[in-house]
């Protein structure tokens, strides 16, 4: 039966998440998935996390009640301490908001500073979940190209000028994943980070630094956060998440930003979910307070180092010479492959027939009709996540990919 009433203009214009739409396909029996950027289930700290549930016995009537919109006090204490250390300056309580995953941080931020039709500058390619969230407020997109060292930051003024010429308005936000970007795995260089801080203030456009992967580094020296380099500037905001460093099922993230912005986001969330789930916050706070998180991160990093190296070896061993090129990642979740002269979407269909799945690169770009200006979408790229499959599955998956290439 067709719907007897009309959907909103916004709902009619929404597009499905390209990766979420793949989930039924990649869950077929026997399918090896390099598609979803999922953490390794065998690395989840089930026993240690379950042991923290004794907080329910001690404080159950408090934990099972509504909580503050800003977040559970004990979790806020944990995050304020971590952010003060990470950003190299004292982070005040009114600068921090606990969210239901970093995706909600982006949603609340977008609703707080964007009007329908406003432009957001993103990397090309970028995280499709961010595109999906920003579409919810009617945003349009302008894309700055990127390379193996992240966004080409020096191209940002030219892109901003092009948006102003076309729309008569300056973009309202720059969205960037500086560490082990989704999908490319690239890290923004120190020089580009500093330049981005300069340009944010000079252009008068806030930058959101989305940092789900920064702690998942298994080679090389960590770079300072863009927000740390900004030294308290209101033009650079920070979003973090427990999804990749603990488990996505806890659905907790946070944002650090100017108090006036955080207050506006608090009021916006009071019209949606009221507060983050108190039970989850209490469990995560207890887990962190008992000192489990750092040890867990060591195990996660060791696991992903082994799997990234396994994929590196398997790609070299199984794929025909010259069939693909890529840069070996130093952390994160992804290999970003280029298949010269091939359409990665067509290759995806052949790969699925062989029993292996990845995400074609076109999924990580805005649609042409929602872009201000233009960015040539390179159809030759694909994202392969090495975190979910075990070592044997990675080797077999690369063999199946080689068979798909042979077709």
HUZINOR-V467884 format. One record per residue. N is the residue number from 1. RES is the residue in one letter. PSI is psi in whole degrees, -180 to 180 (999 if undefined). NEAR is the number of other ideal C-beta (glycine too) atoms within 8 Angstrom. Layout:
n = <N/N>
res = <RES/RES>
psi = <PSI/PSI>
near = <NEAR/NEAR>
This chain:
n = <1/2/3/4/5/6/7/8/9/10/11/12/13/14/15/16/17/18/19/20/21/22/23/24/25/26/27/28/29/30/31/32/33/34/35/36/37/38/39/40/41/42/43/44/45/46/47/48/49/50/51/52/53/54/55/56/57/58/59/60/61/62/63/64/65/66/67/68/69/70/71/72/73/74/75/76/77/78/79/80/81/82/83/84/85/86/87/88/89/90/91/92/93/94/95/96/97/98/99/100/101/102/103/104/105/106/107/108/109/110/111/112/113/114/115/116/117/118/119/120/121/122/123/124/125/126/127/128/129/130/131/132/133/134/135/136/137/138/139/140/141/142/143/144/145/146/147/148/149/150/151/152/153/154/155/156/157/158/159/160/161/162/163/164/165/166/167/168/169/170/171/172/173/174/175/176/177/178/179/180/181/182/183/184/185/186/187/188/189/190/191/192/193/194/195/196/197/198/199/200/201/202/203/204/205/206/207/208/209/210/211/212/213/214/215/216/217/218/219/220/221/222/223/224/225/226/227/228/229/230/231/232/233/234/235/236/237/238/239/240/241/242/243/244/245/246/247/248/249/250/251/252/253/254/255/256/257/258/259/260/261/262/263/264/265/266/267/268/269/270/271/272/273/274/275/276/277/278/279/280/281/282/283/284/285/286/287/288/289/290/291/292/293/294/295/296/297/298/299/300/301/302/303/304/305/306/307/308/309/310/311/312/313/314/315/316/317/318/319/320/321/322/323/324/325/326/327/328/329/330/331/332/333/334/335/336/337/338/339/340/341/342/343/344/345/346/347/348/349/350/351/352/353/354/355/356/357/358/359/360/361/362/363/364/365/366/367/368/369/370/371/372/373/374/375/376/377/378/379/380/381/382/383/384/385/386/387/388/389/390/391/392/393/394/395/396/397/398/399/400/401/402/403/404/405/406/407>
res = <X/X/X/X/X/X/X/X/X/X/X/X/X/X/X/X/X/X/X/X/X/X/X/X/X/X/X/X/X/X/X/X/X/X/X/X/X/X/X/X/X/X/X/X/X/X/X/X/X/X/X/X/X/X/X/X/X/X/X/X/X/X/X/X/X/X/X/X/X/X/X/X/X/X/X/X/X/X/X/X/X/X/X/X/X/X/X/X/X/X/X/X/X/X/X/X/X/X/X/X/X/X/X/X/X/X/X/X/X/X/X/X/X/X/X/X/X/X/X/X/X/X/X/X/X/X/X/X/X/X/X/X/X/X/X/X/X/X/X/X/X/X/X/X/X/X/X/X/X/X/X/X/X/X/X/X/X/X/X/X/X/X/X/X/X/X/X/X/X/X/X/X/X/X/X/X/X/X/X/X/X/X/X/X/X/X/X/X/X/X/X/X/X/X/X/X/X/X/X/X/X/X/X/X/X/X/X/X/X/X/X/X/X/X/X/X/X/X/X/X/X/X/X/X/X/X/X/X/X/X/X/X/X/X/X/X/X/X/X/X/X/X/X/X/X/X/X/X/X/X/X/X/X/X/X/X/X/X/X/X/X/X/X/X/X/X/X/X/X/X/X/X/X/X/X/X/X/X/X/X/X/X/X/X/X/X/X/X/X/X/X/X/X/X/X/X/X/X/X/X/X/X/X/X/X/X/X/X/X/X/X/X/X/X/X/X/X/X/X/X/X/X/X/X/X/X/X/X/X/X/X/X/X/X/X/X/X/X/X/X/X/X/X/X/X/X/X/X/X/X/X/X/X/X/X/X/X/X/X/X/X/X/X/X/X/X/X/X/X/X/X/X/X/X/X/X/X/X/X/X/X/X/X/X/X/X/X/X/X/X/X/X/X/X/X/X/X/X/X/X/X/X/X/X/X/X/X>
psi = <133/153/129/1/165/143/161/163/-41/-47/-39/-27/-5/147/146/151/122/-32/-42/-34/-22/-19/-46/-34/-45/-7/9/147/133/-6/132/122/120/16/-66/138/63/139/161/119/-31/-7/-4/139/65/-50/-47/-38/-42/-35/-25/-8/-8/-12/-26/-40/-36/-35/31/-42/-26/-43/-31/3/167/152/180/143/-28/-18/159/130/-44/-38/-38/-40/-44/-47/-38/-40/-45/-41/-35/-43/-42/-37/-5/24/157/128/121/156/-35/3/-5/134/126/135/166/78/156/-19/-38/-34/-44/-41/-48/-39/-45/-43/-21/-26/-9/144/157/133/-13/155/137/132/128/168/151/106/170/175/119/-25/-34/-43/-43/-45/-43/-31/-30/-22/11/25/152/170/144/133/132/128/158/163/-161/-10/23/-165/138/82/-35/-16/-8/-46/-38/-41/-43/-43/-39/-39/-44/-40/-40/-37/-17/4/149/147/154/-10/145/126/128/145/95/-28/117/57/147/113/-8/-20/5/152/129/129/162/-42/-41/-34/-47/-41/-38/-40/-45/-46/-33/-48/-41/-38/-15/39/122/147/130/117/108/121/66/-20/-5/-34/-10/60/127/6/141/173/139/145/150/145/148/-41/-34/-43/-28/-17/47/4/137/-6/-10/124/157/134/130/171/148/-4/-41/-21/-16/-76/140/-23/-17/-20/56/135/-171/162/140/124/-179/144/-39/-39/-45/-41/-42/-38/-37/-45/-35/-42/-23/-15/5/-84/4/-53/158/158/121/-37/-49/-44/-42/-41/-45/-41/-44/-41/-45/-41/-28/0/20/-28/-43/-42/-39/-42/-39/-42/-40/-47/-42/-42/-45/-29/-46/-43/-36/-42/-36/-42/-39/-48/-43/-40/-43/-39/-36/-34/143/146/131/-3/-25/156/153/166/133/128/152/1/-169/-150/-7/146/137/107/144/130/93/129/7/148/114/-26/-42/-39/-36/-45/-40/-38/-43/-39/-28/-9/27/143/146/-174/120/147/-25/-20/-13/17/148/153/148/-37/-5/10/141/127/-159/152/125/121/120/110/1/-5/159/148/128/120/131/2/-31/-43/150/179/-44/-40/-36/-45/-48/-39/-39/-33/-43/-38/-40/-38/-39/-39/-36/-28/999>
near = <3/3/6/4/3/4/5/6/5/8/7/7/7/8/7/6/9/9/13/7/8/12/9/6/9/12/6/6/3/5/12/12/11/13/10/10/9/9/12/12/7/6/9/9/11/6/6/11/13/7/7/12/9/7/11/11/6/6/8/8/6/6/11/8/7/5/10/7/9/10/16/13/7/11/15/13/9/12/13/11/8/8/14/10/7/8/12/7/8/4/10/7/7/7/10/17/14/14/14/10/12/15/10/12/15/15/11/14/16/15/8/10/8/14/7/7/7/13/13/16/16/15/14/11/10/15/11/11/9/12/12/10/11/14/12/10/11/11/13/12/14/16/15/14/10/12/7/5/8/15/12/9/12/6/9/15/9/7/13/14/8/11/16/10/6/8/10/4/8/9/13/11/15/14/15/16/15/14/13/17/19/15/13/11/13/13/12/16/9/7/6/12/14/9/10/16/15/8/12/15/9/6/10/6/14/12/15/13/14/12/13/11/14/11/7/15/13/10/6/6/3/6/11/9/13/16/11/11/11/11/7/5/9/8/11/14/14/15/16/13/13/11/14/11/11/10/10/9/4/11/9/15/16/16/17/13/12/8/8/6/13/15/9/9/15/11/8/11/15/8/5/6/7/7/11/13/8/13/9/11/16/15/13/14/13/11/14/11/8/8/7/12/10/7/8/12/11/8/9/13/12/9/11/15/10/9/15/13/8/12/13/10/8/13/13/7/6/10/11/7/4/4/9/10/5/9/7/7/10/10/15/13/13/15/14/15/12/10/13/9/4/9/7/14/9/8/14/13/8/11/13/12/7/10/8/15/14/13/14/12/17/9/9/12/12/10/7/6/4/8/13/10/10/5/10/4/8/7/10/11/14/13/16/11/14/15/10/11/10/7/8/6/9/14/11/9/13/15/10/13/14/12/9/13/14/6/5>
